[in-house]
């Protein structure tokens, strides 16, 4: 989720970060836009919940009550530390912005349950204007997610 809390603070406990707190191991010397500091562990407590003992942060106590119904994926990674290409890689498998997303493939394969509503919705920055739509290949335009703009917060009357 763009702008959301870090996975390290919510779903992904990393106890080794405490051991190496403040250090800058060579393996984290990535090319980034700004100089980054040393390793920083989460400041939130984690406990095990559910039948499978999924570790969750104290930040999500309501989620802990239904964790057996949730799929938590902890195997994601990216080779690109820049957010926009990394987010594209996560959703499409490529850092290129013109590739169809997982939502597009699902709606293409399964269709939609309601012809009056979009098959899937994209929650992200921007308003999904014409510039965004122009990068989508024609064959997938029907399966493009509908963007919501967070800049317009007042409902129309």
C-alpha positions in Angstrom: 0.0 0.0 0.0 1.6 3.2 -1.1 2.0 5.5 1.9 1.0 2.7 4.3 2.9 1.5 7.3 5.9 -0.7 6.7 5.5 -4.5 6.5 8.2 -4.7 9.1 5.9 -2.9 11.6 2.8 -4.9 10.8 3.3 -8.4 9.3 6.9 -9.3 9.0 8.9 -9.6 12.3 12.6 -9.4 11.7 14.4 -10.2 15.0 17.8 -10.1 13.4 17.3 -6.3 12.9 17.5 -5.9 16.6 20.9 -7.6 16.7 22.3 -5.4 13.9 20.5 -2.2 14.9 22.2 1.0 13.7 24.7 -0.9 11.6 25.1 -0.6 7.8 26.1 -4.1 6.5 27.5 -4.2 3.0 24.5 -6.2 1.8 22.2 -3.2 2.3 24.4 -0.7 0.4 21.8 -0.2 -2.3 21.8 2.7 -4.8 19.1 5.0 -3.4 17.9 8.5 -4.0 19.1 9.6 -0.5 21.7 8.4 1.9 20.1 6.0 4.3 21.0 5.3 7.9 21.7 2.0 9.7 19.3 -0.9 10.2 16.2 0.0 12.3 14.1 -2.7 13.9 10.4 -2.3 14.5 9.4 -0.6 17.7 6.2 -2.6 17.9 5.7 -5.9 19.7 4.8 -9.1 17.8 2.8 -12.1 19.0 1.6 -15.3 17.4 -2.1 -15.7 16.5 -4.4 -18.2 15.0 -4.1 -22.0 14.5 -0.8 -21.6 12.5 0.8 -19.1 14.9 1.1 -16.2 12.4 3.1 -13.4 13.9 1.4 -10.1 13.9 2.2 -6.7 15.3 0.3 -5.0 18.1 -0.8 -2.5 15.4 -3.3 -4.9 13.9 -5.3 -6.4 16.9 -8.5 -6.7 14.9 -6.8 -8.6 12.1 -5.4 -11.0 14.6 -8.9 -12.2 15.4 -9.4 -13.4 11.8 -5.8 -14.3 10.8 -6.8 -17.9 9.9 -8.8 -16.4 7.1 -6.0 -14.3 5.7 -3.1 -15.1 3.4 0.1 -13.4 4.5 2.9 -13.5 1.9 6.4 -12.9 3.3 8.4 -14.0 0.2 8.1 -10.8 -1.9 11.2 -8.9 -2.7 12.4 -6.4 -5.4 15.7 -5.6 -6.9 14.7 -2.0 -7.4 14.6 0.2 -4.3 12.6 3.0 -6.0 8.9 2.8 -5.0 7.1 3.3 -8.4 9.0 0.7 -10.4 9.0 -1.7 -7.4 5.2 -1.3 -7.1 4.9 -2.0 -10.8 7.1 -5.1 -10.4 4.8 -6.3 -7.6 1.6 -5.9 -9.5 2.7 -6.9 -13.0 6.0 -8.8 -12.8 7.8 -6.1 -14.6 9.2 -2.6 -13.8 7.6 -1.4 -17.1 4.4 0.5 -16.6 2.7 -0.9 -19.7 2.4 -4.5 -18.5 -1.1 -5.8 -17.5 -1.6 -6.2 -13.8 -2.7 -9.2 -11.8 -6.2 -7.6 -11.6 -6.3 -7.3 -15.4 -5.4 -10.9 -15.9 -8.0 -12.1 -13.3 -10.8 -10.0 -14.8 -9.7 -11.2 -18.3 -9.9 -14.8 -17.2 -12.8 -14.8 -14.9 -14.9 -11.8 -16.0 -16.8 -9.7 -13.6 -19.8 -10.7 -11.3 -21.6 -7.4 -12.1 -21.7 -5.8 -15.6 -22.5 -2.4 -13.9 -19.4 -2.3 -11.8 -15.7 -2.5 -12.6 -14.1 -6.0 -12.3 -11.4 -4.5 -10.0 -10.4 -1.2 -8.5 -6.9 0.3 -8.3 -6.1 2.2 -5.1 -3.0 4.3 -5.7 -1.7 7.8 -6.3 -3.0 9.9 -9.0 -6.5 10.1 -10.4 -6.2 7.5 -13.2 -6.6 10.3 -15.9 -6.1 10.0 -19.6 -2.3 9.9 -19.3 -2.5 6.8 -17.2 -5.0 5.1 -19.6 -2.8 5.9 -22.6 -0.1 3.6 -21.3 -2.5 0.6 -21.2 -2.4 -1.5 -24.4 -5.8 -1.5 -26.2 -6.3 -5.2 -25.7 -6.3 -4.7 -21.9 -8.1 -1.4 -21.6 -11.4 -3.3 -20.9 -9.6 -5.0 -18.0 -7.9 -1.9 -16.6 -8.7 -1.1 -13.0 -10.8 1.9 -12.1 -8.7 4.5 -10.1 -10.1 6.5 -7.3 -8.6 10.0 -6.7 -7.9 10.8 -3.1 -7.6 14.6 -4.0 -11.4 14.9 -4.4 -12.8 14.2 -0.9 -16.2 16.0 -1.1 -19.1 14.1 -2.7 -20.9 15.6 -5.6 -24.4 16.9 -4.9 
